[in-house]
């Protein structure tokens, strides 16, 4: 984040029109600064070294020897503090699973068709920068755990709250979607942490652990 408190973003996509439209849309948010644009995985690595962005929006399908996920992994190896938001046309689990390789925060996976909602994308940038995991809502919606999963200890409402946490919604947004108060959401989340035995360890927020637990127990990861 720069001195003005803006989140510095690098855009990586080989489609010029899409990339330019994305830059224009994101530049309308006062807390976001688009600091660079790249058209390939190799170029994204070079610019990440040069510009040290807070967040990289990375297309999964890139020309040349490196695709978006491979480039993202190389960048994270060099700059683990950099948040990565993968933009993809694919909702299949194997694509999400291929991104996750032990890193447990500051990564996200959004579908390109969801980027029309630039407000949701801006929130994803904020959440990713804060260290949270964000997964596209269309991937998460309707996921259910196996009958032997610890998640079956949760009530239906607790599971709904956990599902919204996995897509990066904050407490206020969750409360609005469920027509309950923000305080009630906070209470539900505290019970979820207790039920699942989640607490902050090694700098990993319980909210991140809860989202990852949900994704693993429903077979996404």
Secondary structure by P-SEA (a helix, b strand, c coil): ccccbbbbbbbbcccaaaaaaaaaaaaaccccccccccccaaaaaaaaaacccccccccccccccccaaaaaaaaaaacccbbbbbbcccccaaaaaaaccccccccbbbbcccccaaaaaaaaaaaaaacccccccccccccccccccccccccaaaaaaaaaaaacccaaaaaaaacccaaaaaaaaaaaaaaacccccccccaaaaaaaaaaaaaccc
